[in-house]
């Protein structure tokens, strides 16, 4: 039996469908940290809507690696980087996942796999791109198996 949870997230998630507000309750513009947190919340909602199980957020390995989201997609473990932008002028958010960032994510993933005690599972690196425009629903693109 297929779980109804993805359908519920896809259909009713406010984060995926409601207009974005790039200002806080105080009327001030959201900081880049707050925008990043909002992007990660939206990414988790999208991944759940896609049928994935979010296992952990903001994993930091002891040797400096980091992974925004660790999720399970069926039998595959996915290490997910979230890139959030408030305008398109800087190119695709995916373009910001350069070699240095990939190495940081790989260190985090290796640390996670070390905690599991095995590398004999399917795993991959994914990126969730999020574009936020004040007053519009977020634009979300999930890119699987990026590097």
N, C-alpha and C positions, 0 to 999 in steps of 0.2 A: 504494500500500500504506500502510495506517495504521500508525504507529509503536506498538510494544507498550509503550513507556515510560510513557504515562499510566496504563495498566492496572496496571503494576507499582507505580507510586507509589500509586495508589488502593488497591490491595490490601495492600501490604506496608509502607507507610511507618509506622514506629514513631511518628513525630511526630503523625500523624493518628489513630492508633488506641490508643496506649498511654496509660495514666493519667498525668496531669500530676503533677509534684512541684513544689510552690512553695517548697521548701527546698533549699539547696545541700548539698554533701557534708559541710560542717561543721555542719549542722543549723540554720543560720541561715536566716531568710526571704530569698528572692531580692530583690535591689534592683529598683527600677523599671526601671533600665537592663537588668538581666538578664532581667526579664520581657518587656521590649520586644524584646530580641534573640531570645528564645525564640519570641515571637509572629511575628517576621519569618521565622524558620526554618520555623515551621509554615505560614505564608502561602506561602512558596516551594514547600513540599511540596504544598500544595493546588493552587497554580497549575500545577505540573508534572502533577499528577493530572488536572487539567482539560485537559491537552494544550498548555499554554503553554510557551514557552521563556523562561527567566529570563535576561536579557541583562546586567543590572547591579543591584547592591544599594547603597543609601545614596549615590546620586549627589548631589553638591553642586556647584551651578553657581557660577561665579566672581562673580556678582552677588547671592549669598545664597539662591538658590532651592535646593530640595531635593526629592528623590523617593526614597521608600523602596525601591521595586522598579521597574525598567524591564523589561517583558516583551513578548514577541511572541505575539499570539493570532491565528494564521493570518496574514492580511495586515495586521492591525491592530496598531499599537504601543500598548501600554497603560502608563500611568504610574499606579502603584499606591501608595496610602497604606495602611499597616497600623495598625490601632487595636486594642490588646490591653487587656483588662480582666480583673480577678480577681473581680469581683462585678458584679451587675446593678444595684445601687442608684443608679448614676449615669446611667441611661438607655442607649440604644443607643450602641455605640462610634462609629457613623456620625455621631451628633449632635455629636461633638467636631471634625468637619471643618467648621469655621466659615469665614466669609468670609476671615479673616486667613490661616488655614491653606491655603485654596484658592489664594489669591494666591501663597503661598510655593511650593506645588506647581506652579502655572502658570509661575512664574519658572524653576523647575528644568526643567520640560518644554520651555519655550522655549529654554533653554540647550542642552538635548540636541538639539532639532531644528536649532538653529544649527550644532552640531557635525556633523550629518548633511549640512548644506548644502542642505536642502530642507524645505518644509512640505507638499509635494505627496504625502503619504502619509496613509493613514487612521490616526487616533490618537484616544485617549479617556482619560478619568480614571476609575479604578476604586478601590474601597475594599475591603479585606479586614478583616472584623470577627472578632475572636477573643476568646472568653470562656474563661478557665481556672479550673477548680475543682480544688482539690487532690484527687487520687485518681480523677478522672474524665478521659476523653478530652476533648480540646479541642472546643469548639463553634466551627465555622468557617462564615462566611457571606461569599460573594463578591458584591459589588454592582457591576455594570458600569455605565459611563457615568453617573456620579454627578452631575457638573457640567460 
